[in-house]
Amino acid sequence: MKTGERVMKLKTRVFELCNGKYRNVAELAHTTGVSYDLIYRVRRGERGIHGRFIIGATKAFPGYKLDDLFYVSEESQDAPELK
């Protein structure tokens, strides 16, 4: 990948929406059927969003459309530093 190249990345609004609906991330994880660890890592940006997370989010927020829960963000991808 070239320095400065733009990358499309799937992002979520689930964590903003869970405020007021779920007491904490553990309760959200239980409702989605997804492990707490996976929810936590997606929230921190350490793990990408995949099918299991998407299905769980639709269970936790049944009144929302996918467009309400997820969006695509364009980000620049910097080349890794050489050491």
N, CA and C atoms as an extended XYZ file, in Angstrom:
249
Properties=species:S:1:pos:R:3:atomname:S:1:resname:S:1:resid:I:1 pbc="F F F"
N         0.831       -1.169        0.000 N   MET     1
C         0.000        0.000        0.000 CA  MET     1
C         0.882        1.239        0.000 C   MET     1
N         0.523        2.241       -0.781 N   LYS     2
C         1.315        3.456       -0.912 CA  LYS     2
C         1.004        4.434        0.216 C   LYS     2
N         1.988        5.259        0.566 N   THR     3
C         1.792        6.288        1.581 CA  THR     3
C         0.708        7.244        1.131 C   THR     3
N        -0.205        7.568        2.037 N   GLY     4
C        -1.267        8.508        1.735 CA  GLY     4
C        -2.443        7.918        0.978 C   GLY     4
N        -2.398        6.627        0.679 N   GLU     5
C        -3.496        5.978       -0.035 CA  GLU     5
C        -4.743        5.975        0.837 C   GLU     5
N        -5.901        6.193        0.208 N   ARG     6
C        -7.174        6.233        0.937 CA  ARG     6
C        -7.758        4.831        1.046 C   ARG     6
N        -8.263        4.499        2.230 N   VAL     7
C        -8.828        3.186        2.508 CA  VAL     7
C       -10.244        3.364        3.037 C   VAL     7
N       -11.171        2.536        2.556 N   MET     8
C       -12.544        2.566        3.052 CA  MET     8
C       -12.639        1.603        4.230 C   MET     8
N       -13.243        2.062        5.330 N   LYS     9
C       -13.328        1.256        6.529 CA  LYS     9
C       -14.752        1.312        7.079 C   LYS     9
N       -15.274        0.152        7.479 N   LEU    10
C       -16.605        0.082        8.066 CA  LEU    10
C       -16.535        0.517        9.528 C   LEU    10
N       -17.379        1.466        9.901 N   LYS    11
C       -17.440        1.997       11.265 CA  LYS    11
C       -18.842        1.756       11.818 C   LYS    11
N       -18.999        1.931       13.125 N   THR    12
C       -20.297        1.694       13.758 CA  THR    12
C       -20.716        2.834       14.672 C   THR    12
N       -22.026        3.003       14.784 N   ARG    13
C       -22.617        3.958       15.722 CA  ARG    13
C       -23.189        3.226       16.950 C   ARG    13
N       -22.986        1.925       17.024 N   VAL    14
C       -23.552        1.099       18.086 CA  VAL    14
C       -23.200        1.640       19.472 C   VAL    14
N       -21.981        2.061       19.659 N   PHE    15
C       -21.554        2.474       20.997 CA  PHE    15
C       -22.183        3.798       21.415 C   PHE    15
N       -22.456        4.673       20.463 N   GLU    16
C       -23.182        5.901       20.786 CA  GLU    16
C       -24.643        5.578       21.097 C   GLU    16
N       -25.225        4.670       20.340 N   LEU    17
C       -26.629        4.308       20.523 CA  LEU    17
C       -26.883        3.532       21.812 C   LEU    17
N       -25.866        2.817       22.300 N   CYS    18
C       -26.084        1.991       23.490 CA  CYS    18
C       -26.181        2.829       24.752 C   CYS    18
N       -25.691        4.074       24.727 N   ASN    19
C       -25.810        4.954       25.898 CA  ASN    19
C       -27.291        5.204       26.187 C   ASN    19
N       -27.717        4.835       27.370 N   GLY    20
C       -29.105        4.998       27.755 CA  GLY    20
C       -29.944        3.749       27.515 C   GLY    20
N       -29.543        2.912       26.567 N   LYS    21
C       -30.283        1.677       26.287 CA  LYS    21
C       -29.695        0.503       27.074 C   LYS    21
N       -28.366        0.461       27.150 N   TYR    22
C       -27.675       -0.605       27.881 CA  TYR    22
C       -26.809        0.034       28.964 C   TYR    22
N       -26.755       -0.598       30.117 N   ARG    23
C       -26.006       -0.038       31.252 CA  ARG    23
C       -24.511       -0.005       31.012 C   ARG    23
N       -24.002       -1.010       30.294 N   ASN    24
C       -22.563       -1.086       30.074 CA  ASN    24
C       -22.268       -2.009       28.885 C   ASN    24
N       -21.001       -2.138       28.563 N   VAL    25
C       -20.586       -2.957       27.419 CA  VAL    25
C       -20.893       -4.432       27.668 C   VAL    25
N       -20.809       -4.875       28.908 N   ALA    26
C       -21.118       -6.278       29.218 CA  ALA    26
C       -22.581       -6.597       28.900 C   ALA    26
N       -23.486       -5.686       29.232 N   GLU    27
C       -24.902       -5.902       28.927 CA  GLU    27
C       -25.137       -5.875       27.408 C   GLU    27
N       -24.458       -4.978       26.713 N   LEU    28
C       -24.540       -4.940       25.253 CA  LEU    28
C       -24.031       -6.255       24.661 C   LEU    28
N       -22.910       -6.743       25.163 N   ALA    29
C       -22.338       -8.002       24.677 CA  ALA    29
C       -23.314       -9.153       24.882 C   ALA    29
N       -23.932       -9.213       26.046 N   HIS    30
C       -24.894      -10.277       26.335 CA  HIS    30
C       -26.069      -10.231       25.352 C   HIS    30
N       -26.577       -9.043       25.085 N   THR    31
C       -27.716       -8.877       24.183 CA  THR    31
C       -27.362       -9.237       22.748 C   THR    31
N       -26.164       -8.889       22.321 N   THR    32
C       -25.751       -9.169       20.944 CA  THR    32
C       -25.394      -10.632       20.732 C   THR    32
N       -25.024      -11.318       21.823 N   GLY    33
C       -24.552      -12.691       21.684 CA  GLY    33
C       -23.101      -12.755       21.235 C   GLY    33
N       -22.417      -11.622       21.323 N   VAL    34
C       -21.008      -11.516       20.930 CA  VAL    34
C       -20.195      -11.382       22.211 C   VAL    34
N       -19.012      -11.936       22.230 N   SER    35
C       -18.201      -11.898       23.449 CA  SER    35
C       -17.852      -10.461       23.851 C   SER    35
N       -17.713      -10.264       25.152 N   TYR    36
C       -17.322       -8.967       25.690 CA  TYR    36
C       -15.995       -8.535       25.079 C   TYR    36
N       -15.059       -9.471       24.971 N   ASP    37
C       -13.741       -9.164       24.421 CA  ASP    37
C       -13.841       -8.610       23.005 C   ASP    37
N       -14.664       -9.224       22.165 N   LEU    38
C       -14.812       -8.753       20.788 CA  LEU    38
C       -15.440       -7.360       20.766 C   LEU    38
N       -16.495       -7.155       21.544 N   ILE    39
C       -17.147       -5.840       21.612 CA  ILE    39
C       -16.128       -4.783       22.042 C   ILE    39
N       -15.382       -5.089       23.080 N   TYR    40
C       -14.386       -4.159       23.616 CA  TYR    40
C       -13.319       -3.824       22.569 C   TYR    40
N       -12.844       -4.840       21.855 N   ARG    41
C       -11.789       -4.620       20.856 CA  ARG    41
C       -12.303       -3.841       19.646 C   ARG    41
N       -13.544       -4.068       19.242 N   VAL    42
C       -14.129       -3.278       18.153 CA  VAL    42
C       -14.260       -1.828       18.604 C   VAL    42
N       -14.713       -1.637       19.824 N   ARG    43
C       -14.883       -0.275       20.360 CA  ARG    43
C       -13.564        0.487       20.372 C   ARG    43
N       -12.492       -0.173       20.726 N   ARG    44
C       -11.167        0.465       20.774 CA  ARG    44
C       -10.500        0.569       19.405 C   ARG    44
N       -11.104       -0.031       18.386 N   GLY    45
C       -10.524        0.015       17.048 CA  GLY    45
C        -9.437       -1.014       16.830 C   GLY    45
N        -9.321       -1.984       17.736 N   GLU    46
C        -8.302       -3.021       17.636 CA  GLU    46
C        -8.765       -4.187       16.772 C   GLU    46
N       -10.051       -4.218       16.462 N   ARG    47
C       -10.619       -5.315       15.675 CA  ARG    47
C       -11.606       -4.723       14.685 C   ARG    47
N       -11.603       -5.234       13.478 N   GLY    48
C       -12.531       -4.762       12.470 CA  GLY    48
C       -13.931       -5.326       12.691 C   GLY    48
N       -14.887       -4.712       12.044 N   ILE    49
C       -16.283       -5.144       12.137 CA  ILE    49
C       -16.497       -6.252       11.117 C   ILE    49
N       -17.111       -7.346       11.556 N   HIS    50
C       -17.366       -8.472       10.667 CA  HIS    50
C       -18.794       -8.965       10.872 C   HIS    50
N       -19.172       -9.996       10.177 N   GLY    51
C       -20.539      -10.489       10.157 CA  GLY    51
C       -21.146      -10.772       11.509 C   GLY    51
N       -20.409      -11.430       12.396 N   ARG    52
C       -20.940      -11.770       13.724 CA  ARG    52
C       -21.300      -10.512       14.510 C   ARG    52
N       -20.463       -9.485       14.418 N   PHE    53
C       -20.734       -8.219       15.103 CA  PHE    53
C       -21.961       -7.539       14.498 C   PHE    53
N       -22.072       -7.549       13.182 N   ILE    54
C       -23.212       -6.926       12.495 CA  ILE    54
C       -24.513       -7.607       12.889 C   ILE    54
N       -24.537       -8.929       12.885 N   ILE    55
C       -25.743       -9.675       13.271 CA  ILE    55
C       -26.109       -9.372       14.722 C   ILE    55
N       -25.122       -9.339       15.599 N   GLY    56
C       -25.373       -9.026       17.002 CA  GLY    56
C       -25.926       -7.623       17.186 C   GLY    56
N       -25.412       -6.668       16.432 N   ALA    57
C       -25.896       -5.288       16.536 CA  ALA    57
C       -27.351       -5.182       16.103 C   ALA    57
N       -27.732       -5.930       15.075 N   THR    58
C       -29.139       -5.891       14.638 CA  THR    58
C       -30.058       -6.528       15.683 C   THR    58
N       -29.542       -7.485       16.455 N   LYS    59
C       -30.326       -8.063       17.560 CA  LYS    59
C       -30.485       -7.058       18.696 C   LYS    59
N       -29.436       -6.334       18.989 N   ALA    60
C       -29.450       -5.382       20.102 CA  ALA    60
C       -30.253       -4.121       19.785 C   ALA    60
N       -30.367       -3.786       18.499 N   PHE    61
C       -31.069       -2.578       18.068 CA  PHE    61
C       -32.051       -2.918       16.953 C   PHE    61
N       -33.100       -3.681       17.284 N   PRO    62
C       -34.012       -4.183       16.247 CA  PRO    62
C       -34.781       -3.098       15.502 C   PRO    62
N       -34.935       -1.931       16.062 N   GLY    63
C       -35.683       -0.858       15.396 CA  GLY    63
C       -34.845       -0.026       14.444 C   GLY    63
N       -33.578       -0.371       14.287 N   TYR    64
C       -32.671        0.418       13.460 CA  TYR    64
C       -32.329       -0.312       12.164 C   TYR    64
N       -32.096        0.470       11.105 N   LYS    65
C       -31.630       -0.087        9.831 CA  LYS    65
C       -30.101       -0.187        9.880 C   LYS    65
N       -29.556       -0.975        8.977 N   LEU    66
C       -28.092       -1.104        8.918 CA  LEU    66
C       -27.418        0.251        8.727 C   LEU    66
N       -28.033        1.122        7.927 N   ASP    67
C       -27.465        2.455        7.709 CA  ASP    67
C       -27.434        3.290        8.984 C   ASP    67
N       -28.318        2.975        9.929 N   ASP    68
C       -28.316        3.677       11.215 CA  ASP    68
C       -27.199        3.167       12.125 C   ASP    68
N       -26.856        1.902       11.966 N   LEU    69
C       -25.879        1.258       12.842 CA  LEU    69
C       -24.448        1.328       12.317 C   LEU    69
N       -24.305        1.381       10.995 N   PHE    70
C       -22.974        1.309       10.376 CA  PHE    70
C       -22.817        2.346        9.279 C   PHE    70
N       -21.582        2.741        9.038 N   TYR    71
C       -21.271        3.665        7.947 CA  TYR    71
C       -19.859        3.383        7.453 C   TYR    71
N       -19.548        3.875        6.274 N   VAL    72
C       -18.229        3.683        5.682 CA  VAL    72
C       -17.467        4.990        5.812 C   VAL    72
N       -16.238        4.881        6.256 N   SER    73
C       -15.378        6.048        6.443 CA  SER    73
C       -14.143        5.890        5.563 C   SER    73
N       -13.753        6.973        4.941 N   GLU    74
C       -12.540        6.964        4.125 CA  GLU    74
C       -11.405        7.519        4.975 C   GLU    74
N       -10.342        6.742        5.086 N   GLU    75
C        -9.206        7.144        5.913 CA  GLU    75
C        -7.930        7.034        5.101 C   GLU    75
N        -6.951        7.867        5.437 N   SER    76
C        -5.656        7.737        4.763 CA  SER    76
C        -4.864        6.638        5.439 C   SER    76
N        -4.148        5.898        4.656 N   GLN    77
C        -3.339        4.794        5.174 CA  GLN    77
C        -1.881        5.190        5.021 C   GLN    77
N        -1.212        5.391        6.141 N   ASP    78
C         0.201        5.736        6.095 CA  ASP    78
C         1.048        4.488        6.013 C   ASP    78
N         2.143        4.600        5.344 N   ALA    79
C         3.062        3.472        5.230 CA  ALA    79
C         3.667        3.192        6.595 C   ALA    79
N         3.898        1.926        6.923 N   PRO    80
C         4.518        1.603        8.218 CA  PRO    80
C         5.935        2.162        8.304 C   PRO    80
N         6.312        2.532        9.508 N   GLU    81
C         7.666        3.052        9.720 CA  GLU    81
C         8.694        1.947        9.573 C   GLU    81
N         9.820        2.275        8.964 N   LEU    82
C        10.919        1.326        8.850 CA  LEU    82
C        11.830        1.515       10.038 C   LEU    82
N        12.210        0.403       10.635 N   LYS    83
C        13.094        0.491       11.821 CA  LYS    83
C        14.423       -0.108       11.526 C   LYS    83
